[in-house]
């Protein structure tokens, strides 16, 4: 019986090259043309090949590599999951001499330039960054890359900068998926609205664009009557949504393109409209479960924040320890969460109990 191949042997077989060629591609060595290298790397990604870290640790000297991490604490529902993925992968690569230095900011887009400067000054080899202020960060990212400090954006991008890579769910696709769902949930000619975080943020703006383009295609005569910015503030999001519902009493649907959906749910309840308006949210956390079960949240677009964090660290570690080139873009596939498949997602499975919508106050424990 033919022995089933795996790992680099399977990659070599699928790419029709030698094991030595696979090794050169995976470790960024010379002696291989770029087309072959890219084909091998693509196959490795497709079969989810992960090098044996213990073996690699024996084959490389201690790298003493430091990776700075700059992500927000708020909204903790999402960023705790992102940080958890970063930390889990950080523990795995610690045996290779890779150390994480966390410099969180309190809120997306606030003080991230100062935190980024601090990380550069500390002498890190790379930085994982949620770029809430892409315009302000662009010259800092460009300068860091010129100095050889690799920058990987995660969740939201600084596309005009020279950053090395971005790991995210493609935001326009996220919005387009929500727009298609909404168009199929509401009657033709319906009026809907968007609750965004900050349109100056690449992620929120492109999600809004995707929804705005997709919804009218899937809802004949449908109209987006308003886009409001909640600025990731719960009180502001509640009040603006409450006012929106008063101004447009025939509103059929709302798309929330940030994780800050709970104040929108509360505003629907305060207006007596919970379950009467189709609500499509973004991502998933335990506190959302009751709103799914009561029919207040119709669906949510899941962005895999834990996997985002893991992937960003893995890219950095492979680049520093094995010279694997950083891909310019890693786009994760968004998922659709509804009440029927809610129990399958890690955020719900890992929850020990069902919480009321404001009972948790989690914070990342790392300090400046």
Buried (B, 14 or more C-beta within 10 A) or exposed (E): EEEEEEBBEBBBEBBEBEEEBBBBBBBBBEEBEEEBBEBBBEBBEEEEBEBEBEEBBEEEEEBEBBBBBBBBBBBBBBBBBBBBBBBEBBEBBBEBBBBBBBBBBEBBBBBBBBBBBBBBEEEBBBBBBBBBBBEBBBEBBBBBBEEEBBBBBBBBBBBEBEBBBBBBBBBBBBBBBBBBBBBEBBEEEBBBBBBBBBBBBBBBBBBBBBBBEBBBEBBEEBEBBBBBBBBBBBEBBBBBBBEBBEEBEEBBBBBBBBBBBBBBBBBBBEBEBBBEBBBBBBBBBBBBBBBBEEEBBBBBBBBBBBBBBBBBBBBBBBBBBBEBBBBEEBEBEBBEBEBEEBEEBEBBEEBEEEBEBEEBEEEBEBEE
